[in-house]
């Protein structure tokens, strides 16, 4: 077969393929217009999707505490085993709008604390080294910080928002699949029209769906960055609430510094022997917590402001 005849056949195949996919697009448009001739209100559809996402998120949130405790192999701490810890926690919880959480201990990756659940039935997980690492006033500040997360329903808000975001991204991807099929077909037909033999259709479809997925992922990333920014704001709000409860910004600053040094093997006595790299901007944007140094500097600034406030004579 001559190259000219081969090219003509490929072009004819392209014309037929393009005609087929145009007809497919018209048929899809006709079916869609028939199905959507009397569609439900757009607001109702959006409300149904969001309500389903919130319901799934809430179920995930309710099951999340047990899953986290199981994953961490956390053990409950009875009052008779750590009476002073329970007394301190009772006193702090009494000063906050939060129910008294259950206390668990676990071997975390670093000396730290985390709170899961909400105001009424929260759970506080402490690393087994934390009580030995911190002074009493520093431990109080860390406990108040974690209880502030329970008080503000921070975990619930983040879980629900993430569930809605994932659901909307999934719906958007499914809605764009027909468009991806059409674009894959048109792209394959265009290759025929250029006189070249194209790759098999599944290859074009995979490429197109990948691009559609990239578009959805880009939108997903934008909302994820917004959620992470909200999480960082809530960390600062929890710091503020802990200071309000304890009245001692420096206690929280010292506690955070001790946790930072114990968590980072490159800090402390031998820190001068290591090169410290700064976090890149994307890592900061995706972080759920503000940089520890920024939080500590902010708390020290709060302490300085408190010292500068004149005391009025009674």
N, C-alpha and C positions, 0 to 999 in steps of 0.2 A: 504494500500500500504506500502510495506516494505521500510525502509530507504535506502536500497541499490538500489532498483528499482527506487525510487524517485530521488536519486542522479544520476543514469544513465540517466533518462529522462531529468534532468536538464542539464547534460553535452551534450546530443544530441541536446537539444534546443540551447545550447550555440554554438555548432559547426554549426548548421544551421543558427543561427543569425550572427555568424562571417562570414560565407560564403556569406550571403546576403549583409552584409555591405562591404565586399571586392568587391563583384560584383558591388555594388552601386558605390564604389570608382573608379573601372575600367571604369564603364559607364560614370561617371562624367569626368574622365580624357579624355575619347574618345570624349565626347561632347565638352569639353574645347579645345582639340586639333583641332577639326573640326572648331569650332567658331574662334579660333585663328590661323587658317591655314594661313590666309593672314591678320594679325592684322595691325592696324595703327601703325606708329612709336611710340615707348614708349615716346619719348620726346614730341610728339604731344599730347598724352593722358595727360601727366603731365601738359603741357602748358594749355590744355583746362580746367583741374580741377582747376589749380591756377587762370586762368583768370576768371572762374566762381566765385571762392571764392572772388577774388578782387572786382568783380562787385557787389556781394552781400554785401561785407564789405563797399564799397563806398556808396551804397544806404542806408545801416544802419547808416553810419556816417552822411550823409546828413539829415536824419530824426532824428538823435540822439539829435541835439541841441534843436529842438522843444520839443521832448519828455522829455529832462532833465528840460527845463524851466517849462513845465507843471507839471512834478512830484514835482518840488521844489516850485510850485506856485509863481514863480518869477515875479516881476513887473518891467516894464521899469522905469528908472530914467530920467525924462526930464531935459534938461540943466537948465531951470529956477528954478527947485527945488533944484539942487545942483551945482551951477555954479563953485564953487572952485574945486570940484571933477572933473568936466569935463575939466576945464582948466589944471589941473595937468595931467590928462590922455592925453589931446592933446599934452602937452609938451613932455611927455614920448614917446608917439607913434611917434612923429616927429623925435625922435632920434633913432628909431628902424626901421627895414625893415618889417613893419607890418601896415596894414590898421587900421584906428581908429575903435575899436570894439564898439558895443552897450553895454550899461550899464544897468544891472538889479540888483534888490535888493531882497533878500529872507531871510526867517528865517531858517538858516541852523542849523544843530545839534551843531555846534561849530562856534565861530567867525573865519571865513576863507574866502577865495576867490577861485574861479575856473574859468578857461577859456575853452570854447568849441568853435569848429569851426576852421577856419584856418585864414591865413593872411588877405584875402580880406573881409570876412564877419564874423568875430569872435564875440563872445558874452562873456562879462565879468560879472560874478555873484558875488556880494558881500553880505556878511552877514550884516544885518541891524545894528549890534553892532560894526562893524569893524572901521568905521570912528571915533567913540567915544573912542575906545580902543587904537588906534595907534596915535602916533605923526605924523605930516605931512611928515617928512623925512622917517619915517618907513612905512607909507602908500605908499609913492612913490616907495620904494624898493619892497614892495609886489606887487604893480601894474606892475612894470617892470618884476618881476619874472613871473607873469601870462602871460604877453605879450610875454615873451620869449618862452613860450610853443606854442603860436600861430605862432610866427616867425619860429619855428622849425618844424611845422606840427606834433607835438608830438601826439596829439589825433588821427590824421588820420593814422599815422604809426602804432600805437597800435591797432586801430580798424581793419586795413587791415591785420596785422599779426595775430590777434586773429581769424579773419574770415578764413584765410588760414589754420590755425592750426585746427580749429574745422572741416572744410571741409575734410581735409586730414584724421583726426581721424575717421570721419564718414565713409569715403570710405574704410579705412583700416578695420574697424569693419565689414562692409558689405562683403568685400572680404574674410574675415576669417570665415563667417558664415557657408559655406559648410564644411570647415575643422572642425568646431565645431560639426556639425551634424554627421560627420564620427567618430570623437573621442567619441561622446556620444554613438553611436551604438557599437563601439568596446569595450568601457568600460562596457556597459550592457551585451554584449556577454561574456566578460571575467568573469563577475559575475556568469553567468550560468555555465561556464566551471569550476568554483571553487565549483560547487555543491550547490549554494545558489540561492534563488529566488530574483531577482533584483527588485528595485523600478521601477515604470512605466517609460516609455521612456521620457515623458516630464520632469520628475525630473532630469534625466541624462542630457537632453538637456539644462535645465536651469543652471545646475552646470557648464557645459562646456562653455556655452555662458558667464557665469559670469567670468570664468577664462580668456576667450578671451577678455572680457571687461577689466579685470584687466591689461592684457598685453598692450592693447591699451591705457588705462589710465596711465600706467607707462610711456609710450613714450610721451603721452600728457603732463604729469607732467614735464618731462624733458624739453620740449620746453616751457612750461609755466614758469618754473624757469628762463629760458633764457630771456623770455619777461619781467618778473618782474625785472631782473637784468638790462635790457636795460632801463626800466622805472626809476629805481633808478639813473642810470647814467644821464638820461635826467633831473631829478630833480636837480642834482648837476650842470649840464650844465646851467640850467635856473638860478640857484643862481649866477653862474659866469657871465652870461649875465646881470643880474640885477646889479651886482657890476660894470661891465663895463659902464653901462648906468648912474648909479647914482654916481659912484665913492666913495661909502660909504659902505664898508662891514659891519660895526658895526650897521648901520641903519637897514639892513636886519636881522642881528643877533638879535637885540633888538626886532624887529617886530615879528620874529619867536618865541622868548621867551615869549613875551606877549600873543601871540596866544596859545602857549603851556600851559601856566598857566591858561588862561581863559577856555581852552578846557578840562583840567583835574581837576575834583573836589578835587583830593587828593593833589594838589599842592597849593602853596600860603601860607597864614597865618597859616592854620592848618595842613600843610603838615607833620610836625614832629609827629603828632598823628597817622599817617597811615603807614602801611608797604608797601613799593614799591617793586613790583615784576619785575624782568627783563624779557624781551621778550625771549622766547625760540628760539633756532637756526632756526627751521622750520618756525616760524612766521616771522623771519627776512628775510628768503629766499623768502617767499611768499609776502612780503610787497612791495607795489608800491613806497613807499617813504623811503629814508634812515632814520635812527633814528634821531629825532630832535636834540638831544644833539650832535650827530656827525656833523650835518650840522652847528650848532652854533659854535662848536669848530673850524671847518674848516674855517668859516668866520672870526673868531677872529684871527686865524693864518694868514689869508690874510691881515687883518688890521695890524698885527705886521710886516709882510713882507714889507708892504708899508711904514711903519714908518722907517724901517731900510734902505730903499733905499736913498742914499745921494742925496741932491738937488744940481745940478750944478749951479754955478754962471753964469749969462748971461753977 
